[in-house]
Each structure stands twice: as C-alpha cells, then as structure tokens.
Amino acid sequence: MLSESEIGAYREDFEALFGAGAAPALYFAPGRVNLIGEHTDYNGGLVLPLAMEQGTYMLARPREQPPARLRSTAAGGEAVVEFDPRAIEKSGDWSDYVRGVFAVLSRASQPPPPFEALVFGDLPREAGLSSSASLEVVSALAAAGLGYNLSREETARVAWRAENEFVGVPCGIMDQFAIALAEDGHALLLDCLTEKYRHIPYNLPDTALVIGHTGVGRSLAASAYRERRRECGEALALITRRVGAREHLAEVTAEELEAARDILPEHLFMRARHVVEEQRRVLEATECLRAGDPQKLGSLLNLSHASLRDLYRVSSPELDALQDISLRQPGVWGCRMTGAGFGGCVIALVDRDAVPAYLEAMPERYRPAVGREPFFIVLDRPAMGAMRIS
Ligand code: GLA
C-alpha cells in the first residue's frame, strides 16, 4: 500500500494536471497471486487466488466536456491520453485497459460521462501479478463512481470482458474475480464454471508467502497461452468421444481420463492430466488453509509446480531454478510458479521466522546460477480486494 503522504503527493499531481475543482474520488485494486489452481480457470475448474497489498490506484472525477483525459505514472512520465467517451477506440497503449472497461459499459448501457483520471501504484508490471486486471478492475470501480450501478461480481465481469473483447487477450476469469472479490485474511475459492465463490480463512499465521520474481518478463506467455487453450479443447473433444458429453476439461474425472488414454496423443493426455489433478489439489489446499497445515500445503505447491513443468509445460528454466533454490532454504514448506508461466513469479510458503534469512540468501544463490536479478515481495497475509478509498 502507498502511504498517506505518497497518495497526497499524487493528489497534488492530479490538481496540477487537471486543475483545481471538486476533489477526485480515490479507488484501489490490488494485484493477485494464485496460491494453486493454475490453468484451470478457462477449463471450468477451481482456483484459489488471493490479493496482494500492492496494487493500482486511480483518482478520478467527472468533467464538463469531452474528451476523457487520463494519465498513468506507472509507465514513467507518460503524456496525457485523450479519448472521446461516446466513440471509444483502441489505442495500443496502456489506456486500452481503461478504455476497454468503458467501451464494454457503453455497449451494455450508455456512454460514460467525460472524466479525468490519474493512475498510479506500486504493483510491478509484466510480472504475472495481474497488473492489467488490476487496472481494469480499478477502472470499473471508477465507472461505478461515475454513475454505473455495478455489484462486485459485475465489476469483475466487466473487467474480464474488457480484457477479452476489447484488449483481445483470451484470459480466464480468475484474475478479475480475485481482485474484485478478495477479502482481507482470506483466499478466494472460485468455481470458474458457476462463478460461485467462498472466502476461505487463511489459517497459517506462522508463515508468510514470498513472491519471487525471476527477473524475466512473460514474453512467450501470450502465444503459449493460446496454444494451451487450444490443446485443452482438442483433448476435451477426444475424451468426450469416449466418456460422453462434457463441457469442460475440469469436469472429467481421473478414471474417465484414463479410459480415454489410448485415443489421446501423449501431449494432450499430459495437458488434461494436469487439469484433472490440479482440480483435486485445489480442494486439498483449501482444507490445508482451514486446518492450518503448512506441510501438506507445501507439498501440494511442489506437486503443482512439477505438473506445470512436466505435464502442462508452461514453466521456464528460470522459474524452475528459483523454485529449486527456494526449496533448499531452511523454513520453506513449498514453492511453485504462479500465473500463466514462461517467466514471472514463484510463490514460496516460508516460516515467518525464516523469511529474513531467505531474503538474504536467495539473490546470492539465484543470480550466479541464472544470470538474472530476482526481486521478492513478502505477503504476510492475504490483503483486501478492490475498493473505493475516499
Ligand atoms: C493468466 C490468466 C488467468 C489464468 C492464469 C493461469 O493469469 O489471466 O486467467 O488462466 O494465467 O492459471
């Protein structure tokens, strides 16, 4: 979270940029990490993400006349972006995440009033921590402040549609739902098929989650993501020939998958096996949170990583090295890649007392092995979801 005084400085920037007048409203949407349930959301499965303290802030207020005017400090001193709220078009820059939200809302009801907004925050970009979903959700919150009537679920859905329909990235619903619906001290167990969810108390007070960034962005992520989605569709089509109609891969049981093994090419069997087994791991991990069992949770994280590496094939040498080195540090219960893969971050479940030594040892061991500079973010407990601050 940013401090009061940091936010105060942004309020001054806002006024310097857009002029004095009514005080703008302040909105916040966190980044997310996924504890477990990876590449299951678009397969109609379960996910168990939680919110970070870091996130995206937006100061926004209506203005008299078009255009809408936006500026983001996150990308470093960028110029003000303008667009006509009655005819929103794609620009190819960061503002598409904001434009997309208002374009979706315009289509569903009416165009937004002209507004001016300043975006800032403390969430690393391109890190697999959902900075784009965070910007979409904060924009949807600002839209609610400008007159749209949106529940928390609708906020998530609008943000998801902006990503899929306007930006053109075919992501699942996990990120936007996690960010919009998360609650302090809880993970979010979300069924991506029904969109039903439960807040699961995070009962691991003696541990912290350490998010470790590999120092590698997610350059391959987009193309590989589309390829995995396609492969899951192909696997499902073959499996249903053997076991009968199923809408999604996550509905297939381990026995059904085995029954269809002989008609599946090896790589499709591996993809499907990851999804089917990961689904079960999410349920087991939920029990671990409730029971406060870091040992079992740690082993589930390790199994998930192995499955993403060997069966789903979305890990990378850097993610594998960071996981492997993490597991050799004292007080680490488990570790796995989180998010889409091909770079980005791992999460390690670490005894709270062991965190300082972990943070000291990790860069020294990872840097020479991989030749990249990692960075780490400690999450003591799950943080709150998106909200209007003032
Ligand atoms: C990205 C997508 C999510 C989800 C994960 C993989 O973060 O945005 O919808 O599919 O990858 O679990």
Residues whose N, C-alpha, C, O or C-beta is under 5 A from the ligand:
A	BS01	GLA	G37 E38 H39 T40 D41 C171 G172 I173 M174 D175 G339 A340
